[in-house]
Amino acid sequence: MEDRVKLQPPLLGVSDGTPRIDQPGLVTVPDGLRNVVPEDGPTGVGRIATRAKAAPEFSGARFMGPVQFIGSISRASGASGTNVVGIDTDSSGESRNAGSFRGQAVVLEPDGSVRNRIHDTRGTGWAVAAPASGFGGWGGFYNSWDFLDPTIAFSATIARDTAASNQDVVVVGITRYNTVTGAATHQTYALDTDTAYAAGTYPSMPGSGQVDLFPNQILCYGTYLFVAVSRYVYVFRADTLAYIARYTVPFSEEVQGFAGVTKGGEDFLLVLSTGHVSTDGPIEADSGGAPEERYGEFYRCHVRKLRLNYTNFAARTPVAGGGTPLTSLYMPQGTQSGDDGYEDHLTFRFAEWSFARPRGCLAYSIAAEIDADGMIAVYVARTNQGFGYDGNQSDQRPDGQAPYITCCKAVLTRAFEVGAPTYMSPSVPVRYGLSVDAGGWERDSGRSLRRAFSHGSNTYQNDIPAISGGVRNPHDTDNEPSVWAVALDTTNRRVFFAGRRPSLAGAGANVYCMDADNGDLLWTLDTKGIVQQNALAVDPTTGNLVVGMSRTSGWEMPDGTTNSPKAEMLTVDGATGLVLRHFDLTDTINYNGILSESITTGCYAVSVNSLGQSLISLNPCRYDT
């Protein structure tokens, strides 16, 4: 292994009169010192020097985009504060003012500098200690890049907005943002009603009876933007955010995530859902005692195949508002009429194809691929074995007798072939399923969390988020699953899973790299901070992994230093697991009196476009007047 060489900054600083290649080591172009933080050797203390030396850097980069200082900055430089983002707006040559980060999302350039800050100011109401007015969306939780245009980003927040709803409920604020112009092009809301979308557009005031909406993911695929909320898929035009339709996913309690594939000139959306809790059909009610379990959540957990419809498939022209943007297509089942637990669902159910069947699981994130040979596969972040359709039977309990599974690859090729059957035996799979024979695999993430799980008189050990007060909330502290997020690197055949550490005492890794073809564990990383459901992405330009997490100071820096600064995002070498860079963008978030630093801050979603730019959603933060 070669020794690492620390690069020497230019000795004479910046000049705009000479190319970078002239006088190597002496002078660089104005862009060359972006993010450089000199050190006072041998102390290692970062500094930005004096006002005179800071001003040329800002001025030289004036027409090259934003400039970012990271580290403690001396007040003598004219900019004050820590982890401050400074934006060049003045041509006078003086140091620029820097202040608190305001907004819910940020776009970073490949070099780590801030390109854009995205904020949604529309929220006007909140039930808890709200300011008088104007405090905007409460935190950024979801984002996506445009499927066709890498300069268009989508950011979503949750908010209460009296202009959007008179029901005092949580709505989803969606912003379409142009990173070149630095402005929002369109905005809309996802609302718990269809009546608000007159002629395919917002903003008619919805009627009564709304409920809170807390989405799990947004994704732009083809020319549509999809939002996962409850058991619904909301569909908007990607170019205008005009509302088109809301699709109810059968057998679904909660839509958790999306992945898209394109085959034979058609676009398909694969929808991952936890199962519906009703006790209709073969699903039995829990008689095991408090807390009551809901077997349908596990047994009916599934992947559904939807085709995207266009008025012109070649041009991907979206259908009009009120039209049919999605068509559900059948997939082979692993049970048939007469079998125990049979339901006519025509989806891919984990309970039917796993080697732990008929035990199901709770699944949270999905990634998909289609390779050069036409194989279509999904990679899913899920819990350990859960319940089957009758949780009182010995082979349908999460008792650890079957192998633990948290990461899996399911081959779905047969579902996309002409003449695919409606039933296929899981013991004899044909280009379909989780078994090695079909090309899939099931693995545990090193060693997943073993949390005490009480059911009736039995106590089991697994990572299923517990029900409390009739609600299963995986966001509660110490109630998170082992893995929550998944990201796929098709070029290097690596798949990444991440979530929480596997011990309530705190020890162990929470990011895992596996061989995409066979599931072998390649490396692990302990970030010390919980990785949320959408906070994992691969940079297609480098193969590196971008990891968002709750803000923490416990992780180890590349040089081995353990007393590291706080961070809520890491760039990780995809091949080795080595942390290449850390980011602390929430240090000076504007809390404005409603949120305190006692509330966990962090990165809740990351996406990387084809240009290597990272889109990051931060919570909790808002844009206030």
FENTARA-V133707 format. One line per field, one symbol per residue. psi: psi as a letter, one per 40 degrees, with the letter a starting at -180 (. if undefined). A space follows every 10 residues. Layout:
BEGIN
psi->???
END
This chain:
BEGIN
psi->hiihhhhhih debiheeiid eighediiid eeehehhiig iedehiieai dddddddddd edeeiiihhh ihhideeehi iifhhhhheh eeeiiiiiai hhieiihiid eeihdihhih edheiidhfi idifeaigih eiiiiiddhe ehihiiiiih heddheefih ihhhhhhhed efihdiiaih igieeeghfe iifihiaiei iihgidiihh hbfihhhhhb fihhhihdde ehhdihhhhi ehdhhdiiii ihhfeihihh hhiiiieifi behiiheeii ihigddddde hihihhhhii dhddefhiii heageihhii ihieiihdih ehigdfihhd deeieeieha ihidiiiiih adeehhiihh hiiihbiadg eeidefigee diiihehihh heddeeihfh ieihhdegih fhaeiddeea ihiigchihg ihhhhbeihi hafhhihhfe hhheeiheei idhdiiihgd defihhiibi ieheeeiiie hhhihddeeh hdiihheeih hidefhihhe edeihhhiii hieeihidee hdgiiiieii hhhdddehhd iihgeedfih dfediieehh iaheiiihae eehhhhhiih iihi.
END
